[in-house]
Amino acid sequence: MNNKKELSPEQSKDLLGVLKNRFEKHMNRHEEVKWAKVQEKLEENPEKLWSLDEMEITGGEPDVIGYDQKTGEYIFYDCSAESPKGRRSLCYDRAAWEARKEHKPENNVVDVAAEMGVELLTEDQYRELQQFGKFDTKTSSWVKTPAEIRKLGGAIFCDFRYGNIFMYHNGAESYYAARGFRGSLRV
């Protein structure tokens, strides 16, 4: 991961081009939103643009999925067809990672999301994402786990199979090559 939280002017221009192309290609995700307003917000918040770049380089294909009227923020979700490839094979959180005695994964979802400056999707947000297409038909994605489940040693993940969204549980220390996580970012 990049340690500086700001992109060079050239990197910013390139990323804005990628985001604009994706935005225009998937207008069903944000019919009432104008790209010029999104770009203006991004240019005013270089640390958010950096986070979007982290989402992009790890395979998340971030895109605008809405606008929060109350806060005036645009909402980005990872919209890659499958769980982002650069964020797979991670256990749920630091405690789960430390609990593993053998074959520890490289990192954990909660810490990686924090390093990227993004939030894990909640189960409700994951269900909202599925309104825009079929995501995770071959993979699965960890989602934000309620504290009461996490206290018992578990964590939850979701996927899309047989025309339905499924939520499952696993031990938080587990990790799989086909399970990553999806993030959200407000700008």
C-alpha angles and dihedrals in degrees: 000000000000112000097204114076097215133071125224116254090256093049090048092051092048094048093046088053092052092046093047092051091050091045092053093044093053105040090150087076094059112013096163096044124098118215094219090062092048092049091049091054091047093051089051091052110047092171089060090049087052090053091050088052090053088051090049099047091050091054102260099128093210118211138171111266099172153338125248107221092195097054100025091234130140113225121222125191130183102261102182112137091240131029107289108278095217092057103052133109093044128132118228107262145347094272090054091047092050091047092060110099097187137023096016114194118240093257144331134263099241094052094044091050090050091049089052092048094239136119124236113249113255120226089259092051090048089054089048090052090055089063087073098053144311110304129180097015090150102020137041134225131218111235131198106290121218113246093241091059093043092051088060092054098260137115131190134234136177140211141167118248136153091008092303140098112240129196117200139173133230137168106283090234093061122102135180137191090238097049124082134139139260124221139206129211131191119209 
